[in-house]
């Protein structure tokens, strides 16, 4: 429909503007010089964030709402985090993607066979195990433990132009092939690329339905774009606030995504309270990190 095409164009322009604005916060000094330096240092991680977020947005949009309940995304995210952590420990980032993708499929299958409460409890237990596992590696391999801890909070700093380019090609393939690619598999790949941020795949389609309401391929494209912009902007902004170090993608995405979801769900007072708490905690975290560095 022509109206959907116009809506897609307008929302795409807005999304690109938001991403460019967020990324441009890291440009310091004369624009041309700052752009060259920043692009060479962070270009690959931006592309990786766009691709990983795009895969999550695409995956969430390809699943019916009943099949993509929050507890299922929680379980799939936990399984992918476990697979990614095990793969990272033994073979590095490349195998983390494979491990995350495989266990995402396994936990997607389990999510249809375990009741929601038990499934959520299992997911929380797995996240705890992954955290303890990362901490236990400090004594044996500090470098791996440090990298795994960063990935576990949501991170794309490990990206190279080769891995980011491959991730972008995977996203293009998903958009081209459509439902012939398993959405849970795509979500697992995205978790392997950017850490356990699978909840983005649950947020994006609901935001799109409420704000844009597109249909068919236009909806898939917009969800992929929105997911990529969300993850890339969160990465760029949080690094800018703490002088290039970063808090991890999970913190800004969760703390500022939750109030919007509460607001849309009708819990207006809780949403305002959550936003105030998120802003206060973010200010405190930024001050602590800046004072330590």
N, C-alpha and C positions, 0 to 999 in steps of 0.2 A: 504494500500500500504506500502511496505517495506520502501520506501523513507520517507513517512510521519511518520512512527514509529521512524526512525532514527532522523528525525528533532525534533520530540516530545521529544525524550530522550535528545538530545543536549540542546534544549531550557529549558527543565525541570531542567537539571543539572545547567545551567546558572542561572535560577531563584532561585533555592535553594541556590546557592553560594551567590547571591546578598542578599537574606534574611538573611542568616547566618552572612554575613559581616556586614550588618546593625545592626542586633541584638547584635553582638559581641562588637560593640562600647560601649555598656553599661557595659561591663565587666571591672572592675577596680581592680588592684591588682593581686595576683596569680590566674591563670586561674581557677583551681578547686574550690577554695573558692569563687571567684567572680561569677562563673557559678551557684553554689548552691544558693548564696544569691540573685542573679539577677533572677534566674529561679523561686524561691519561691515568689519573689515580683512581677514579671512581666509575668510569664509563661502563666497565664490565659488570660491576655490582648493580648498577642501575638497570642494565639490560636483563640481568638475572632476576632482579626483583620484578620487573615488568612481566617477564615470561612466567615466573612462578605464580604471581598474583593472577595473571591472565588464565593460567591453567586451572587455578582454584575457582575463579569466577565462571569459567566455561563448565567445569565439572558440576558445580552447584546448580547451574542453569539447566543442565541436561538431565537432572533427576527430578521426578515428581515429588511434591512436598511430603507425601506420606512416606516415601522411601528415604527421604533426607531429613528425618527428625533430628533435633539437636543431640540426643543421646547417641545416635548413630555416627554423626560427625565427630563427636567426642571420642567414641571408640575407635573409629578409623584413624583419627589423628594420633591417638595413643599408640595404636599398632604400628603406624608408619614411623612414629618417633622411636619406638623400640627397634624396628628394623633398621632405621637410619643410624641409630646409635651403635648397634652391633656392627653394621657394615663399615661405619666410619672408624671404629676402633681397630679393625683388622686390616682394612685395605684402603681407607681414605675416603674423600668426598664422593668419588665416582661410584664406589660400591654402596655408599649410603643411599644413593638414589634407587639402586636396585633393591636393597633391603627394605627401604620404605615402601616402594611400589608393591613388592610381594606381600608384605604383611598388611598393607592397606586392603588388598583383595581378601586376604584371610579374615580380617576383622570385619570387613563389609559382609562377608558370608555369615560370620558369627552374630552380627548385629540383628540378623533376621531370625535367630534361633535362641537368643537370650533376652529375657524381659528387660525393659528399659532401666529399672532401678538397679538390677544386678549388673547390667552392661555399663552403666555410669560408674558404679563402684569399681568394676574391673578396670575401666579406663583410668580412674584416679589412682588406683594401685599401680598400674603400669607406669604412669607418669612419675610416681614416687620412686619406683625401681630404677627408671632411667636416670633420675636425678642422683640417686645414691651411687649408681654405676659410674656416672661421670665423675663424681667426687672421689670414688675409690681409686680412679686411675691416676690421681695426683701423685701418689707415691711411686707408681710404676713408670709412668710416661707423662710428665708434666705438660709437654707440648701438645700431645693428643688430648689430654684432659682439658687444656685451655681452649683448644679449637672446638672440642665437643660441647663444652659448656656454652661457648658463644653460639654455636649452632642450635643448641637446645633452647635458647631464649629467642630464636628467630634471627637469622644472620645470613647475609650474602657476601660478606667480605672475602670469602674463599674463592669467589668467582674469578675466572680468567676469560679472556675473549673467546677461547675455544669452547669452554663449558657453557658460557652464556649464549654463544651462538647456537650451540646444539639445543639448548633449552628453548630458544626462540623458534627454531625449526620444529621442535615438538609441538609448540603452541600453534604454529601455522598448520601443521598436519592435523591437529585436533579440530581446528576450525574448518579445514577442508573436508575431512572425512566424517565429521559429525558423530552420530551415534554408533558408528562402527568402532569407535574407541571407547573402552569401558571408563565411565566417569570416575569410578573409585580408583582405577589405575592412574588416571591423570592426576587425581588429588595426591596419591602416594608419591608420584614423581615430584610434584610441587613441594611436598613436605621434605623430600630428600634434598631438594635444591635450596630451600629457604628456612628449614626448621619447622617445628610443629605449630604452624599457623593455619591448620585446616579449617578452623572456624570461619575464615574469610569466605569459604565456599558456601556457608550457610547464610552469612549476612548479605552478600552481594545480590543474589536473586530477589530477596525480599525488599531490599532497597530499590532495585530496578522496578519491581512490580508496583511499588508505592509511588515512586517518583516519575517513572517514564511510561511503564505499561506497554512495552513493545511486544511484538509477536514474531515467531519463526526465527529465521536466520539473523534478523536485525537484533532480536533479543540476545541471541548467543554472542554476537559481536560486541554488543554494549556491555554485557556481563563480563566478558573477557577483558575489555578495555577498563572497566571499572575496577576489577580485581587487580589488574596490573598497576593502575594509577594509585590505588589505595596502598598497596604494599610499597611501591617505589617512593611515594610521597612520605609515608610513615618512616621509611628508612632515612630519607634525606633530611627531614625536619628534625628527627630525634638526634641525628648526628650533628646537625648545626647547633642545637641547643646545648650540647655538652662538648663543644669544641672539637668535633671530629671523632670522638670515641664511640658513643652510642650506648643506648640502654637495652638494645635488643628489640626486635619487632613486636614481640608479644606484649610488652608493656604499653606502648602507645596505642596499638590496635585494640587491645582489650579495654583499657581505661577510658578511651574516648569513643569506642564503638558501643560499649554497654549502655551508656546513657541514652544514645539514640534509639537502641532497641527497646529500652524501657519506655521511652516516650511514645514510640510507635505502638507499643503494646498497651497503652492506656495508663501506665503507672507514671503519671507526670511528676508527682512529688518525689518519688523514688529516683526518677531520671535526673531531676535538678540536684538532688542530694548526691547522686553518684558523680555527676559532672563536677560539683564543688570538691568532693573528695579527690577525684582524679586530678583536677587542676592543682590542689594543694600538695598532693603527694608528688606530682611531677615537678613542681617548683622545688620541693625539698630534695628530690633525687638529683635534679640538675645542680643545685647548690653543693650538695655533697661531692658529686663527681668533679665539678669544677674546682672545688677547694682541694681535692686530692690530686689533681693533675696540674 
